[in-house]
């Protein structure tokens, strides 16, 4: 093979410069700062916010539950700077909350957890009554149960009896909290409460709303309840938007959308005189176990109690984008250096552009890895895919680079491993496709995990194992249509995954047409 000809050298460097500029533009656009009005003037306070007292690595499912008073003290001191009130969901371990709230000048919407466990429910309600009567100066109302009907843990009649018992025993108003549809399904609960507490979460609706339509939906539902249940008052007991997680139809979870919803809602609520409670004070990583990634990212502050900037000031979805740019550029340049100077004209775009796509997608996958991994198994899976990307990046760099010195035996070894790399990529794609078809609600779209292998091996075919690859090809192709049907074409994350699946299917198909691996 002829060595790299001199006329191609300037073209290669021009392509490298152009590619680096494209990478810089990508990260700059991803991290662009958006200006929007603050939720309230700096000196004003918002009404109420949901508060869970768990540390970053704690969960309410841990037994015995070891809540730290010093954590709760610091949390309430922080929240008192921006809120007049906090809402709690259980009395277990929170017997000291009224004293701390009083210390920091906060009011309480105090909740008791009502479940199918009648003994535990009775303990919750007895503690609720005792704390409410002893702290009626700061307890604005008590909430008997949270989404208990939604979870189908008790009947509506039994719930009404529990509410009546508490109502007779306390001097403060009593309510129950649930998703707004369940108040319409069980109107018999309304006479039992002093006011209705409804949850309005446009992201979680059966037909999710785009951020542009979310506030209009909230306004419509609130108007319906105001008319249907008059003269009883309405408290919007939960409303908010997630800052990370999967897209649901046209509802995109990110920081900018969270800020747009929260700030717009507060202004709308103040203009209409609505009572409200925002969800929630702090990100709760433990919720990812039952709700997927999105469950852990509803907080106005992150799990480390750092302000996410949701309530005031300019905002970016990638505030650390210069660091991610530097990291992906460094990885790309390393891949170029390891691959060496391309030998042919057709190698230049693959060497530069596929390597850049790989570096960016790997950086995005690492971000997803940090957000999404809920346990050691998921972390191991995500790290394995990251390692796969690194090997494929090295393989494609060597394949389209020079063949000098150590590169020739290294490429020969990687070429020998290529059928396994393609098989691993196809297996991962098929597993993720099946998950998104049969259990999609809480799963993210793993496009960045497999974009590089799909692109690299669709561009440069490598031999595939016939039987296994044929099965994986069939699974990938079969899953594209139902996945898109479930998510809708408005879900650009779903469309991106469908395109990556098609590209990976093309790589498998080309591999099947290549010679069989030895």
KEKE-921235 format. One record per atom (N, C-alpha, C): x, y, z. Coordinates in steps of 0.001 Angstrom, whole numbers, plus 500000, padded with zeros to 6 digits. Layout:
// residues N
XYZ/...
***
This chain:
// residues 518
500855498806500000/500000500000500000/500890501243500000/500486502224499173/501289503440499115/501207504202500426/502294504870500822/502239505698502025/501368506918501773/501047507593502873/500215508803502804/500862509826501859/500105510202500815/500652511119499816/500606512543500327/501603513352500001/501685514717500518/500449515567500271/499766515489499088/498595516342498889/497468516075499885/497432514873500468/496361514551501413/496621515117502810/497862515428503083/498188515900504418/497457517193504784/497466518225503915/496715519447504259/495220519178504442/494674518289503590/493247517969503718/492954517322505072/493851516468505518/493678515813506813/493673516826507949/494611517758507921/494667518745509000/493478519706508951/493034520065507753/491841520913507625/490621520181508189/490520518878507871/489402518084508398/489456518002509919/490655517865510463/490802517819511923/490371519137512558/490776520237511976/490395521549512518/488883521729512428/488314521376511283/486863521486511105/486121520621512125/486603519404512328/485962518491513281/486044519024514705/487194519571515072/487330520122516422/486387521299516624/486179522092515582/485229523206515680/483799522683515834/483482521618515118/482156521010515276/481953520500516697/482967519889517266/482870519411518641/482661520568519601/483405521660519390/483245522831520252/481843523409520125/481312523450518895/479950523968518688/478919523091519377/479114521776519295/478170520855519940/478100521109521442/479255521154522096/479255521328523544/478805522728523940/479158523723523122/478720525091523428/477205525207523335/476618524593522312/475160524636522178/474488523844523297/475081522714523663/474511521920524760/474545522687526078/475568523520526247/475722524251527505/475269525687527446/474530526051526412/474115527449526277/473296527894527490/473493529134527865/472797529694529021/471499530341528580/470442530044529312/469118530580529003/468712531558530101/468245532708529679/467746533714530611/466227533588530721/465711533663531929/464263533654532130/463945534364533435/462720534885533586/462369535594534828/462497534681536039/462894535261537179/462973534499538426/461582534087538879/461535533063539724/460250532621540263/459594533734541063/460377534404541899/459921535517542723/461095536467542919/460822537704543303/461939538588543667/462788537955544764/464038538330544819/465004537691545718/464546537703547171/463881538765547612/463504538871549020/462201538144549337/461441537725548321/460152537064548536/460352535570548761/459379534950549425/459447533519549685/458308532788548981/458596531539548590/457575530693547999/456770530035549114/455619529456548740/454696528968549764/455227527731550491/455376526617549761/455674525365550453/456421524425549512/457184523495550094/457963522542549305/458002521200550024/457948520121549230/458018518779549813/459424518513550339/459482517915551519/460773517664552154/460882516211552589/461942515539552117/462307514204552586/463688514312553214/463885513782554404/465092514078555193/466274513152554931/466287512465553794/467292511427553592/468589511997553042/469682511468553526/470982511785552957/471082511187551556/472157511557550865/472328511161549467/472231509661549263/472770508875550183/472813507425550010/471805506706550906/470841507436551443/469834506824552293/468561506526551522/467740505669552101/466457505298551522/465470505035552647/464186505348552450/463198505038553492/462986503547553682/463518502749552737/463355501298552851/464420500673553736/465405501459554138/466424500950555050/465826500800556458/466061499682557051/465585499447558405/466730498894559257/466943499437560436/466193500564560995/466578501876560329/465605502759560226/465820504048559586/466591504960560537/467728505448560068/468597506261560925/468698507667560343/467709508498560660/467742509883560194/468609510714561138/469320511666560556/470245512477561356/469613513823561690/469436514148562964/468872515449563330/469686516615562786/471012516466562750/471832517569562240/471588517801560755/471284516737559993/470941516883558584/469635517646558433/468626517264559215/467334517932559130/467444519390559556/468242519660560566/468432521034561031/469041521896559925/470096521381559286/470738522129558207/469808522285557011/469036521234556704/468112521307555575/467059522388555787/466468522396556974/465403523366557227/465947524786557278/467163524947557762/467783526275557742/467933526769556307/468324525866555406/468469526233554002/467121526552553362/466120525706553615/464812525899552993/464098527145553515/464365527495554760/463717528674555341/464125529958554623/465219529921553886/465642531100553136/464723531397551961/464046530351551442/463234530553550237/461777530151550393/461413529477551505/460053528962551640/459467529340552994/458124529379553052/457403529626554298/456986528331554986/457026527215554224/456412525985554728/457087524781554081/457064523642554785/457489522385554199/456381521348554367/456335520414553418/455387519303553504/456159518019553763/455704517220554745/456298515919555024/455293514825554672/455801513590554539/454956512498554060/454766511394555096/455560511402556119/455491510354557124/455863510960558468/455484510264559537/455898510691560876/457043509839561407/457356508749560719/458400507837561182/459762508518561153/460356508668562319/461647509317562427/461603510826562372/460417511397562251/460279512847562085/459592513503563281/459647512860564422/458986513432565596/459585514775565991/460859514999565624/461493516261565982/461326517363564960/460637517079563861/460485518083562795/459733519336563261/458664519228564043/457981520458564467/458903521407565232/459710520877566120/460615521734566884/461624522421565961/462157521676564994/463112522265564054/462441523297563154/461227522996562732/460501523960561893/460253525253562658/459859525128563900/459638526325564726/460933527121564876/462022526418565056/463322527069565213/463662527925564000/463284527454562798/463662528158561571/462528528968560965/461423529105561711/460331529948561244/459526529362560109/459427528043560051/458695527365558990/457372526807559504/456369526825558646/455109526139558915/455196524721558366/454223523883558775/454244522475558375/452920522046557761/453018521313556629/451937520448556173/452412519045556521/451888518504557602/452438517260558142/451635516067557652/452344515090557078/451679513923556525/451896512669557339/450949511735557210/451086510385557764/451001509409556606/451864508410556610/451899507431555532/450851506355555794/449876506273554901/448807505277555005/449068504197553972/449103502943554452/449427501827553563/448534500636553877/448825499530553199/448059498314553459/448408497702554812/449530498098555398/449937497621556720/449161498412557778/448138497813558335/447236498541559231/447911498912560556/448791498059561022/449479498379562278/450399499590562088/451165499571561011/452041500703560746/451231501978560508/450116501838559785/449257502998559539/448727503566560849/448332502703561752/447821503191563044/448909503924563819/450131503430563792/451224504128564463/451456505506563835/451418505559562509/451587506835561811/450502507831562227/449257507381562230/448148508298562533/448173508741563997/448503507833564894/448572508217566312/449659509272566520/450803509083565873/451880510066565993/451478511385565347/450796511304564224/450331512520563549/449414513333564447/448469512670565067/447521513371565951/448269514011567116/449162513255567712/449899513776568862/450740515002568478/451460514921567381/452314516033566975/451500517247566536/450396516995565858/449570518112565401/448960518859566578/448477518135567565/447868518791568722/448897519513569584/450117518989569612/451157519623570425/451806520803569714/451585520925568397/452266521970567622/451301522673566675/450111522921567153/449089523532566289/449458524950565861/450447525546566504/450860526890566103/451622526892564786/452256525768564434/453011525733563178/452475524695562187/451654523761562645/451069522773561741/449843523385561079/449973523707559807/448868524338559093/447759523350558773/448125522101558510/447151521055558197/447858519712558300/447059518652558420/447617517304558385/447076516585557154/447924515716556580/447581515010555346/447544513520555657/446371512948555596/446165511545555942/446313510708554673/447541510276554406/447781509424553252/448229510202552032/449117509573551273/449624510168550041/449543509148548908/448694509420547949/448508508565546766/448215507117547152/447518506950548251/447175505608548722/446189504928547782/445246505697547248/444296505134546291/444984504807544979/445906505645544565/446672505366543352/447404504037543481/447993503780544645/448722502528544868/447783501356545176/446497501640545348/445481500618545616/445773499839546887/446237500543547907/446571499875549175/445403499855550144/444459500762550003/443255500756550833/442059501100549953/440881500791550452/439669501185549736/439311502625550079/438518503216549224/438097504598549466/437289504713550756/436457503740551046/435640503812552262/436504503708553510/437494502822553494/438385502706554649/439201503981554826/439654504544553727/440409505793553800/439548506903554384/438303506983553964/437407508010554497/437220507843556004/437154506592556472/437025506347557911/438273506836558655/439456506571558106/440686507019558747/440744508546558814/440340509184557737/440335510660557719/439379511191558777/438200510566558881/437218511009559874/437762510853561286/438472509767561552/439039509563562887/440040510662563229/440911510974562285/441904512017562532/441233513376562662/440223513601561857/439539514905561877/438877515175563231/438398514099563855/437778514258565177/438810514481566268/440052514069566008/441068514075567062/441978515300567029/441967516092565953/442872517236565845/442076518527565694/442764519626565916/442123520940565803/442510521674564523/443425521087563750/443860521723562501/443120521079561328/443099521723560171/442431521143559000/443056519812558586/442236518956557986/442647517613557572/442364517442556083/443300516800555389/443131516567553956/443735515224553582/443563514864552331/444184513678551741/444800514115550415/445933513489550018/446645513906548818/446710512782547795/446345513114546551/446442512122545485/446471512815544135/446844512044543124/446800512534541746/445384512980541428/445252514051540675/443941514687540519/442862513748539967/443259512795539079/442247511900538519/441574511050539590/442303510743540666/441737509854541677/440726510565542564/440776511863542619/439694512603543272/438414512506542441/438552512509541142/437373512379540287/436838510951540294/437731509965540437/437294508571540510/436655508238541847/437042508957542902/436537508673544253/436012509964544895/434944510512544359/434421511771544912/433899511638546339/433723510398546804/433240510209548181/434270510632549215/435517510812548807/436536511262549753/436381512754550056/435884513510549106/435823514967549266/435051515418550508/433881514843550822/433171515292552034/433933515018553325/434895514088553299/435605513717554521/436720514688554873/437134515542553935/438288516409554160/437856517864554279/438733518652554877/438473520094554981/438820520810553677/439811520300552957/440139520817551630/440787519700550833/440794519832549513/441356518808548645/442822519118548347/443648518085548365/445049518217547975/445270517386546724/445528518060545613/445659517372544330/447095517462543829/447515516419543130/448847516385542526/448722516616541023/449469517586540545/449439517968539131/450856517874538578/451140516798537869/452481516552537348/452376516268535849/452400517308535018/452192517110533574/453155516128532940/454358516016533463/455323515065532908/454830513629533050/454130513320534166/453723511949534454/452326511620533958/451643512543533309/450300512243532828/450327511076531842/449184510402531701/449090509333530708/449376509871529308/449008511119529076/449380511814527851/450244513007528260/451544512806528356/452430513855528879/452362515122528037/452580516240528713/452544517538528047/453955518018527755/454142518615526595/455374519339526328/455450520523527279/456662520993527526/456821522080528481/456015523306528069/455835523502526765/455086524667526288/453604524593526663/453096523372526873/451669523195527162/451399522841528618/452439522598529390/452261522058530739/451494523003531653/451831524277531630/451163525224532520/449701525412532134/449409525341530853/448014525440530417/447204524267530950/447815523071530951/447127521907531494/446875522075532995/447879522561533715/447710522800535144/446559523780535385/446537524837534615/445487525849534781/444111525256534521/443982524420533500/442685523823533178/442203522902534298/443104522035534780/442713521092535834/442354521840537113/443133522832537461/442845523608538666/441497524307538564/441139524789537392/439847525448537207/438706524444537349/438877523253536801/437857522212536917/437600521871538381/438673521691539146/438512521343540558/437919522498541352/438328523695541018/437779524840541731/436279524951541565/435796524566540396/434355524627540136/433622523403540659/434216522211540462/433520520964540784/433366520735542282/434329521211543076/434307520902544506/434073522133545381/433694523226544770/433375524429545550/432267524098546548/432305524696547754/433191525788548185/434493525316548845/434798524011548758/436025523540549404/437249524075548661/438259524424549444/439481524967548868/440302523840548238/441204524244547363/442083523300546682/443533523668547001/444308522678547408/445756522829547527/446399521990546432/447228522607545599/448029521836544661/449193521281545474/449052520034545882/449967519456546874/451290519002546307/451339518741545000/452587518422544312/452504518939542888/453481519710542507/453655520039541107/455121520346540889/455611519998539717/457017520204539418/457385519579538097/458668519494537860/459190518953536595/460580518386536885/460932517238536286/462248516639536549/463355517314535750/464557517292536298/465706517914535637/466564516912534882/466264515624534966/467022514598534242/466150513364534119/466473512530533124/465720511304532914/465219511193531493/464475510130531240/463993509843529892/462926510846529444/462841511044528163/461762511834527589/460505510977527514/459356511569527827/458065510894527684/457250511637526630/457081510994525478/456447511636524336/457119512988524096/456393514093524280/457011515400524024/457525516074525297/457460515375526426/457895515947527706/459374515633527932/460207516655527887/461653516499528005/462090516889529417/462822515997530059/463307516241531423/464703516850531361/464816518121531701/466125518760531830/465995519983532731/467121520575533060/467126521677534028/466394522904533497/466596523226532245/465948524415531684/464438524259531722/463930523083531347/462494522858531398/461970522850532832/462751522304533757/462329522333535156/462191523775535642/463175524593535328/463121525996535743/461966526726535068/461762526459533776/460670527125533053/459325526772533668/459145525497534044/457870525093534634/457687525691536016/458697525539536875/458561526013538249/458345527525538282/459155528259537545/459036529723537574/457704530178536988/457305529540535876/456020529899535287/454859529537536185/454950528380536854/453860527971537739/453713528923538914/454814529299539539/454744530203540694/454086531516540302/454440532044539162/453829533282538710/452343533082538428/451990531951537830/450584531651537551/449796531478538845/450363530776539813/449689530553541086/449468531856541832/450484532713541845/450340533990542540/449301534863541863/449249534820540543/448274535636539817/446850535180540085/446662533867540367/445315533328540579/444984533079542043/445938533358542927/445683533151544348/445605531696544749/446330530813544058/446305529387544388/447231529078545555/446838528088546344/447740527511547339/448510526382546672/449809526258547000/450602525244546311/451743524750547188/452211523562546801/453415522962547366/454214522386546205/455491522751546114/456341522278545023/456998520963545390/457206520123544396/457949518883544604/459238518974543798/460377518888544430/460548518745545858/461786519516546259/462128519499547538/463256520300547992/464579519789547431/464862518502547635/466162517941547282/465991516714546394/466895516550545436/466915515322544650/466979514116545576/466258513059545209/466179511849546025/466650510641545214/467945510337545245/468466509227544429/467758507896544671/467270507656545876/466627506383546172/465384506142545322/464750507207544854/463536507042544048/463818506437542678/465078506439542258/465398505850540959/465093504355540931/465134503710542101/464889502268542157/463484501918541691/462517502779541955/461127502482541590/460623503319540429/461277504448540124/460769505345539083/461765505591537957/462887504868537957/463891505122536949/464668506392537255/465543506757536333/466402507923536533/465616509149536935/464499509369536258/463740510610536455/463271510774537900/463028509651538597/462537509739539964/463489510434540913/464768510407540596/465757510992541501/466059512446541263/465358513103540317/465785514443539903/464639515457539826/463803515471540848/462733516467540933/463103517616541872/464258517565542476/464613518542543502/464980519905542948/464744520916543780/465214522265543476/466679522414543858/467135521542544754/468544521414545111/468947519979544797/470232519757544530/470647518383544253/470808517604545554/471187516335545447/471269515477546633/472363515905547589/473320516710547114/474367517262547972/473987518616548560/472717518994548358/472158520255548891/472741521485548184/473182521302546933/473656522419546137/472523522965545287/472425524293545226/471364524943544459/471516524617542975/470457524101542345/470491523785540920/470152525006540055/469830526124540698/469516527327539943/468126527317539335/467240526480539859/465909526340539268/465028527559539539/465218528219540658/464312529282541061/464718530663540563/465985530870540307/466418532222539945/467704532173539134/467900533210538321/469133533355537570/469134532607536252/470158532832535425/470294532104534159/470601530640534413/470338529805533400/470433528366533609/471003527688532375/471728526582532600/472290525781531521/472067524308531821/471805523523530782/471691522080530957/473051521406531074/474093522100530633/475454521565530728/476366522662531290/476211522999532565/477028524083533112/478523523791533081/478905522517533029/480320522139532989/480768521783531576/480093522343530581/480402521956529210/481858522206528814/482551523245529300/483963523372528911/484809522175529334/484494521599530510/485238520430530960/484946519212530087/483675519031529723/483318517914528853/483905518108527460/483957519340526993/484616519614525712/486087519236525789/486760519678526843/488180519369526992/488402517865527061/487553517167527820/487702515721527947/487492514993526633/486421515345525908/486153514660524639/487193515018523588/487650516278523582/488724516662522660/490012515887522970/490321515762524253/491518515025524635/491450513568524208/490280512932524411/490122511541524007/490229511401522491/489616512332521763/489663512299520303/491091512462519790/491812513425520365/493197513642519933/494070512428520260/493810511800521383/494551510588521727/494276509484520711/493004509345520315/492651508334519314/493334508630517986/493379509906517601/494069510279516362/495551509935516447/496153510232517585/497587509966517745/497872508468517714/497016507676518358/497220506231518357/497019505648516960/496068506199516231/495814505691514890/496873506089513888/497487507241514080/498487507709513136/497863508357511918/498688508810511011/498250509536509825/497499508616508864/496298509000508433/495575508176507450/496378508012506172/496128506863505505/496890506547504299/496132506868503018/494793506917503118/493994507097501911/492965508181502140/492462508731501040/491473509807501123/490227509351501862/489774508134501580/488530507667502199/488692507388503691/489932507306504166/490155507082505595/490033508369506419/490156509513505750/490175510776506500/488862511032507245/487672510968506583/486440511226507350/486212510224508471/486545508949508203/486355507950509262/487280508223510435/488529508536510123/489524508770511167/489136509975512028/488676511035511392/488361512270512132/486949512264512695/485952512053511826/484559512258512226/484032511127513103/484314509868512723/483835508765513556/484508508819514929/485775509182514950/486454509326516234/485846510423517094/485466511543516468/484840512642517220/483481512239517756/482688511566516903/481375511070517359/481557510124518538/482574509273518438/482822508332519533/483214509019520821/484065510027520726/484500510738521926/483334511469522587/482494512109521784/481339512832522337/480328511861522930/480014510796522190/479009509858522693/479489509167523962/480790508904524052/481309508301525278/481189509267526448/481458510555526207/481295511552527270/479837511627527725/478908511600526770/477482511644527121/477059510378527856/477629509244527459/477306507996528156/477822508010529589/478985508606529803/479504508718531160/478600509602532014/478059510667531427/477093511487532159/475877510654532535/475354509897531566/474190509052531838/474512508001532885/475714507448532820/476147506443533790/476058507006535211/476523508225535398/476509508830536741/475094509137537202/474207509474536275/472829509802536636/471971508561536830/472178507553535969/471211506472535856/471477505271536745/472749504976537012/473084503713537679/472494503667539087/471627502686539304/470912502584540578/471510501548541513/472328500663540974/472921499614541783/474210499146541121/474897498202541774/476185497742541275/476049497041539922/474958496317539722/474761495610538457/474623496594537304/473823497636537504/473654498631536439/474941499400536202/475680499683537260/476956500371537097/477934499504536307/477977498207536623/478871497300535906/478491497216534428/477199497146534139/476720497113532755/477141498379532015/476933499537532633/477271500805531993/478778500933531772/479567500480532753/481022500543532606/481499499577531519/480853498430531398/481217497485530347/480969498093528970/479856498814528831/479570499476527558/480562500603527291/480968501302528339/481986502342528165/483303501720527701/483674500586528300/484895499898527889/484794499418526445/483626498906526063/483403498494524678/483632499663523720/483121500829524075/483307502019523239/484779502375523095/485523502279524172/486953502610524106/487694501665523178/487381500372523254/488044499399522390/487667499649520929/486378499919520680/485936500182519303/486566501467518776/486704502472519639/487345503714519215/488791503460518811/489506502669519591/490877502330519231/490912501520517933/489986500583517794/489940499749516592/489725500588515333/488739501474515378/488467502266514179/489589503254513895/490261503757514942/491391504671514729/492547503950514048/492856502745514498/493931501978513880/493563501527512469/492292501187512267/491863500689510960/491968501747509880/491796503004510251/491813504087509261/493074504940509361/494042504477510127/495282505217510278/496437504534509566/497630504857509991/498818504274509360/499025502855509843/499894502126509186/500177500737509567/501638500602509969/502148501563510664/503569501575510993/503804501008512400/504987500436512565/505492499972513865/504486499055514540/504125499375515794/503271498514516612/501830498468516139/501444499396515281/500034499499514892/499568498287514080/500441497739513258/500035496609512413/499647495380513239/500475494904514175/500028493763514995/498840494106515897/498775495355516386/497637495745517229/496340495695516430/496386496188515187/495184496146514350/494808494708514016/495824493879513743/495531492476513443/494828491803514619/495285492093515834/494642491501517014/493208492013517163/492986493322516973/491644493891517096/490731493387515985/491272493215514783/490460492643513705/489997491240514067/490867490500514732/490488489150515155/489391489180516212/489391490239517031/488368490381518077/487101491052517571/487134491618516359/486008492406515848/484681491645515845/484636490354515439/483348489654515510/482759489639516921/483612489517517924/483130489532519309/482642490926519700/483360491955519241/482936493331519539/481588493621518901/481412493187517649/480133493385516980/479032492591517670/479350491368518068/478361490539518765/477964491174520093/478940491694520842/478640492346522115/477765493574521897/478062494327520850/477259495522520549/475836495133520182/475694494111519336/474363493661518951/473582493101520119/474275492361520995/473605491808522179/473094492928523082/473956493927523338/473534495051524171/472350495779523539/472409495980522224/471311496654521542/470018495871521633/470078494553521465/468873493730521531/468272493727522931/469139493614523955/468653493641525338/467950494958525638/468566496057525233/467977497367525498/466693497571524699/466655497053523477/465439497153522671/464290496398523312/464539495187523770/463488494408524432/462975495130525673/463899495728526436/463483496471527617/462591497645527261/462921498349526187/462150499532525786/460814499161525149/460692497938524681/459418497494524116/458485496975525207/459024496178526143/458168495485527108/458144496120528493/459080496999528805/459121497598530149/459728498994530035/459056499862529299/459688501115528863/459545502268529842/458546502261530701/458164503477531415/459329504138532163/460165503347532787/461232503911533620/462630503694533031/462691503329531751/463983503087531111/464389504266530238/465665504595530279/466193505626529407/466550505059528041/466869505959527118/467237505558525764/468763505556525655/469372504387525385/470826504258525472/471548504556524161/471094505556523422/471663505825522100/473160506063522157/473618506837523139/475040507185523181/475913505992523529/475326504941524103/476122503768524472/476543502958523257/475741503011522183/475987502132521043/476149502879519729/476130504194519755/476280504950518514/477628504684517855/478711504695518622/480029504486518031/480179503088517432/479888501997518151/480007500679517519/479136500541516274/477910501076516344/477017500987515190/477592501729513991/478068502942514218/478615503753513133/479913503156512592/480800502749513491/482101502239513070/481966500977512231/481095500053512659/481014498775511964/479997498787510827/479165499814510754/478357500010509549/479211500614508442/480183501457508825/481069502095507844/482116501106507353/482714500379508266/483742499389507908/483283498032508425/482797497218507511/482217495934507899/483264495023508517/482827494313509554/483668493268510152/482864491980510156/483515490827510082/482779489558510030/481915489360511271/480764488717511048/479830488464512147/479609486972512309/479311486536513522/478911485156513762/477507484964513173/477328484090512219/476066484049511461/474829483797512314/474847482735513123/473623482366513837/473247483417514876/474198483773515713/473897484729516772/473549486111516211/474308486551515223/474087487888514674/472767487972513923/472359486894513288/471066486886512600/469922487063513589/470023486381514734/468999486529515772/468976487950516308/470144488515516604/470204489879517128/469686490885516105/470007490663514841/469504491532513780/467984491503513723/467420490320513845/465957490197513820/465317490903515015/465910490743516198/465357491388517395/465425492905517282/466549493413516804/466678494868516658/465640495419515692/465514494785514539/464573495278513532/463127495153514013/462830494046514717/461460493839515197/461067494840516269/462051495348517015/461721496245518117/461561497699517739/462011498095516578/462009499519516217/460595500064516110/459740499382515373/458386499899515148/457549499956516423/457459498878517229/456658498990518459/457198500024519439/458511500168519486/459090501173520376/458695502580519951/458756502834518657/458353504153518153/456847504360518311/456069503293518143/454615503409518296/454247503788519731/454923503149520688/454653503447522098/455056504871522473/456173505327521974/456713506613522401/456190507786521575/455915507548520305/455473508629519424/456655509334518774/456430509854517592/457501510510516850/457895511842517458/457088512377518378/457468513624519065/458586513397520063/458839512147520410/459894511810521358/461209511680520584/461998512752520574/463217512719519773/464257511760520337/464186511466521640/465082510458522200/464744509065521661/463447508779521517/463024507499520958/463409507407519482/463262508491518742/463631508505517329/465141508288517184/465923508943518051/467380508769517999/467754507309518258/467103506674519225/467405505271519506/467000504387518326/465891504705517670/465484503940516492/466533504050515387/467093505240515201/468127505426514179/469404504669514535/469789504712515818/470965503949516241/470715502453516055/469492502000516366/469160500588516178/469262500197514708/468775501072513824/468878500801512390/470340500736511952/471137501647512478/472555501676512126/473261500420512635/472901499985513848/473485498764514392/473016497544513601/471758497565513175/471250496481512332/472011496429511005/472309497605510451/473099497660509218/474492497076509437/475095497391510580/476417496844510887/476363495318510970/475323494780511613/475180493330511700/474948492719510322/474112493368509526/473824492860508179/475077492847507316/475850493917507383/477096493964506624/478077492909507137/478066492685508444/478924491648508999/478547490264508521/477246490024508358/476801488723507863/477193488505506414/477314489588505664/477710489478504259/479229489373504094/479950489759505141/481410489619505090/481777488157505328/483050487852505198/483466486462505407/483256486081506867/482995484807507098/482762484332508463/484042484430509279/483912484732510592/485103484800511428/485709483418511612/487000483404511706/487699482130511924/487633481743513384/
***
